[in-house]
Amino acid sequence: MTPTESREAPADELHGEALALSYGRMRVVHDVSLHLRPGVVTALIGPNGSGKSTALRALARLHRVDSGVVRIDGAHGARDAASLSAKEFARTVAMLSQSRPHPSGLEVQDVVAYGRHPHRGRFAGLTDADRQAITHALELTGLEDMAYRPVDELSGGELQRVWLATALAQSTGILLLDEPTNHLDLRYQVETLDLVCDLADRGTAVGVVLHDLDHAASVADEVVLMHKGRVHAAGTPAAVLTSENLTEVYGLAIEAAVDTRTGRVHVTPRGRHHDRARRALTALSA
């Protein structure tokens, strides 16, 4: 999954300002502000129920905003996202969400072609530009050899990659990903994270929800650590992924250390059996 094309960096930025979000009468996100900039990977992390996925869905206009505003800044000036038509918004922002329909009776390329809907007329067929975008998305996600396979035959991990390709086929400057490595084996976890970085290097503004803290440390330029619906800390991985922050938010002992050679943060949770391997080795050598 290596990009084969280059394009000018998109100018659009996505802002969520002072967002308050609820499920029914329960407020789950309180006064959260997020800023996704071109060429930057912003990772949202935090425990289950911290509000990170809800905040991302609000940026994608998939969750109603109680107060605050979602705004797009770019070549067309500052625009309230709520003022845009569905197609206008989808030509700017794409999202890979956790909850997706399970298509049936379609081939992989047909599902990926849904990503071109914002660029097409109501009854128009696929253009050459549409076909190029679909082919490119299949190549980026390693699905080119599966283009004609029925999606009913795919594993969960393969289907995850199909939906990622569908989002990429939208050809937007802003990409939102909610746990994109779920259901993927090790190889495709790594390749998906590499692709996230490649897209940012080409100018895409990427917002991604991740549970794996080491994954966040490896790909993020900026990290937003959420806890109980609020931003607990935001900044570079080294500034946010500290033992103090992570231990407080996750409620267990977590050690975080920066590799002085690479500058990357490594995170080690300390459960009750964290030294089991060391004890086993000691017993074997006794």
Secondary structure, 3 states (H helix, E strand, C coil): CCCCCCCCCCCCEEEEEEEEEEECCEEEEEEEEEEECCCCEEEEECCCCCCHHHHHHHHCCCCCCCEEEEEEEECCEEEEHHHCCHHHHHCCEEEECCCCCCCCCCEHHHHHHHHHHHHCCCCCCCCHHHHHHHHHHHHHCCCHHHCCCEHHHCCHHHHHHHHHHHHHHCCCCEEEEECCCCCCCHHHHHHHHHHHHHHHHCCCEEEEECCCHHHHHHHCCEEEEEECCEEEEEECHHHHCCHHHHHHHHCCCEEEEECCCCCCEEEEECCCCCCHHHHHHHHHHC
